[in-house]
């Protein structure tokens, strides 16, 4: 039998807050973090809104001895480092990763700690490129590859590239927390964080680690990255004057999503070592939920050359069925669904089709709570943030608020509603990426 695995630490970061308690308070209050972008002037884009993380300094979340390394951290890396520190604190791990942890004793041997973190395509900061590009133009003002190699590139700092490699999220987290166990980076779009959680689950189940940092983080609030999102046609361009109601997942009036930034790192831990650690700890850590199932799949839409989701949602249904099969439960035992739910109409409809395949007529009675209406779509960090919210929901037996959906798609229990108490023995969380990758997990109420 594989080892049982629980979630013992939550580290969400996003527009709703930094840390699980601020994030959860915002999610249950139904507070939207979507507003006009402040990090750059969006007026030349058709979409002017998004969900930004409030001001923070990554230096406050790393040991003093590591602060110099923050100079080579892009925004995505900073988000992951902060989320990992928050998760370690929440799990009550005395690792060198906490801000005050330079001299703390560790509660875990380093070789038994792993890290699997999802990342996106990190765009270079424009102010860093400007000088280099300016020096690479010819007498007509045109870009010249020869001048780039001879003069332009010299305007970049020697360690410039280290800020933009996707594997640097996991790299910094493993160094700070001295995680010497299995480590990996997954770059599969919006499915990255969920796939990374599944990777950590497998590593712990087969005994190659006892504890893993996993999840993902990304910021798409960079002019170059934002332009890519505009070009996908998925953004809402009609609600710049009403940002709080712009994102309407599973609503018949949905007009597109908005970009967010952030994500979540969770601590997965084997149940046996968690119990041993809890017995010795001065402060008892929390077992938020048990992870009892994981599944993944690939959606294929040959007619659209995979540029659009499969309208029948077959890949999504396949991932969910695989997860249910591993969990050893049926669709009738799911009490809450935390979906991808971005408010992009054709994606929402594909998800709805996949859910109908799995749940049939019962789907109308299963609460569906998408938090994208409040946080926007956080790219590779999306699944990590969703799992943080779902785990807290299971632990507190509370469904977070649902906002902006006044006309839900047929057969879906996704209408706007305030936060409420409910019996949540099993929660389904899933993500689907722009390239068609799907991943799902099932969280079970932990009975200590």
Secondary structure as GFF3:
##gff-version 3
##sequence-region A 1 448
A	DSSP	beta_strand	5	14	.	.	.	ID=ss1
A	DSSP	beta_strand	17	18	.	.	.	ID=ss2
A	DSSP	alpha_helix	20	29	.	.	.	ID=ss3
A	DSSP	beta_strand	34	36	.	.	.	ID=ss4
A	DSSP	beta_strand	49	51	.	.	.	ID=ss5
A	DSSP	three_ten_helix	58	61	.	.	.	ID=ss6
A	DSSP	three_ten_helix	64	72	.	.	.	ID=ss7
A	DSSP	alpha_helix	75	90	.	.	.	ID=ss8
A	DSSP	three_ten_helix	110	112	.	.	.	ID=ss9
A	DSSP	beta_strand	113	118	.	.	.	ID=ss10
A	DSSP	alpha_helix	126	134	.	.	.	ID=ss11
A	DSSP	alpha_helix	145	150	.	.	.	ID=ss12
A	DSSP	three_ten_helix	152	155	.	.	.	ID=ss13
A	DSSP	three_ten_helix	160	163	.	.	.	ID=ss14
A	DSSP	alpha_helix	168	176	.	.	.	ID=ss15
A	DSSP	beta_strand	183	186	.	.	.	ID=ss16
A	DSSP	three_ten_helix	189	191	.	.	.	ID=ss17
A	DSSP	alpha_helix	192	205	.	.	.	ID=ss18
A	DSSP	beta_strand	211	219	.	.	.	ID=ss19
A	DSSP	alpha_helix	223	232	.	.	.	ID=ss20
A	DSSP	three_ten_helix	243	245	.	.	.	ID=ss21
A	DSSP	beta_strand	259	270	.	.	.	ID=ss22
A	DSSP	alpha_helix	271	280	.	.	.	ID=ss23
A	DSSP	beta_strand	289	298	.	.	.	ID=ss24
A	DSSP	three_ten_helix	302	304	.	.	.	ID=ss25
A	DSSP	alpha_helix	314	327	.	.	.	ID=ss26
A	DSSP	three_ten_helix	331	333	.	.	.	ID=ss27
A	DSSP	beta_strand	336	338	.	.	.	ID=ss28
A	DSSP	alpha_helix	345	359	.	.	.	ID=ss29
A	DSSP	three_ten_helix	360	365	.	.	.	ID=ss30
A	DSSP	beta_strand	367	368	.	.	.	ID=ss31
A	DSSP	alpha_helix	372	375	.	.	.	ID=ss32
A	DSSP	three_ten_helix	379	381	.	.	.	ID=ss33
A	DSSP	alpha_helix	382	396	.	.	.	ID=ss34
A	DSSP	beta_strand	398	399	.	.	.	ID=ss35
A	DSSP	beta_strand	420	421	.	.	.	ID=ss36
A	DSSP	beta_strand	426	432	.	.	.	ID=ss37
A	DSSP	beta_strand	437	444	.	.	.	ID=ss38
###
